[in-house]
Amino acid sequence: MSTRLRRLSARELCQGLGRLGFEVVATRGSDAKLRRIAPDGQRQTLTLPMHRELASGTLRAIFRQACRFAPEADLRPLFFRDG
């Protein structure tokens, strides 16, 4: 299990989360709000800063928040490097 985070831009992260069903529904300042509707009808919302490169602590916090809504196995390849 690798704990080395990828270096990601907010745009790359939005695209990756888009493959999991999240859509950008609003932007305010430099923040974007992503949302998806779960099969049970629950709204699942993530907010992330639209920076060219996300800081590792910010990326790790977004990963923890996203794990509440999506399986960790689906998120790991997006956030972490292999090996």
C-alpha positions in Angstrom: 0.0 0.0 0.0 1.6 3.2 -1.2 1.3 6.4 0.8 3.1 8.6 -1.7 0.6 11.2 -3.0 0.6 12.2 -6.7 1.2 15.9 -7.6 -2.1 16.9 -9.0 -3.7 20.1 -10.2 -7.3 20.9 -9.4 -8.2 20.4 -13.0 -6.8 16.9 -13.0 -8.5 16.1 -9.8 -11.9 17.3 -11.1 -11.5 15.1 -14.2 -10.7 12.1 -12.0 -13.6 12.7 -9.7 -15.8 13.3 -12.7 -15.1 9.6 -13.7 -16.6 8.7 -10.3 -19.8 10.7 -11.0 -18.9 14.1 -9.5 -19.8 17.3 -11.5 -18.7 20.9 -10.9 -21.9 22.6 -9.9 -20.5 26.0 -8.7 -17.4 28.0 -8.4 -16.8 30.9 -6.0 -13.5 32.7 -6.0 -10.9 30.0 -6.4 -13.1 27.2 -5.0 -15.1 24.7 -6.9 -18.0 22.7 -5.5 -18.4 19.2 -6.9 -21.5 17.1 -6.4 -23.1 13.8 -7.2 -26.3 12.2 -6.3 -26.0 8.8 -4.7 -28.3 5.9 -5.7 -30.3 6.5 -2.5 -30.9 10.1 -3.5 -28.4 11.6 -1.0 -26.4 14.6 -2.3 -22.6 14.2 -1.9 -20.6 17.4 -2.1 -16.9 18.1 -2.2 -15.2 21.5 -2.2 -11.7 21.9 -3.6 -9.4 24.9 -4.3 -8.7 25.5 -8.0 -4.9 25.7 -7.8 -2.4 24.7 -10.4 -0.8 22.3 -7.9 -2.6 21.2 -4.8 -0.6 21.0 -1.6 -0.1 17.5 -0.2 -2.0 18.2 3.0 -4.9 19.7 1.0 -4.9 16.7 -1.3 -4.9 14.2 1.6 -7.8 16.1 3.2 -9.8 15.9 -0.1 -9.0 12.2 -0.2 -10.4 11.6 3.3 -13.5 13.6 2.4 -14.0 11.7 -0.8 -13.6 8.3 1.0 -16.9 9.1 2.8 -18.7 9.0 -0.6 -16.7 6.6 -2.8 -14.8 3.3 -2.1 -11.2 3.9 -1.2 -10.2 1.3 -3.8 -11.6 3.5 -6.5 -10.0 6.7 -5.2 -6.5 5.3 -4.4 -5.3 5.2 -8.1 -6.3 8.8 -8.5 -4.6 10.1 -5.4 -1.6 7.8 -4.9 1.3 6.5 -7.0 1.9 2.8 -7.4 4.6 1.2 -5.3 
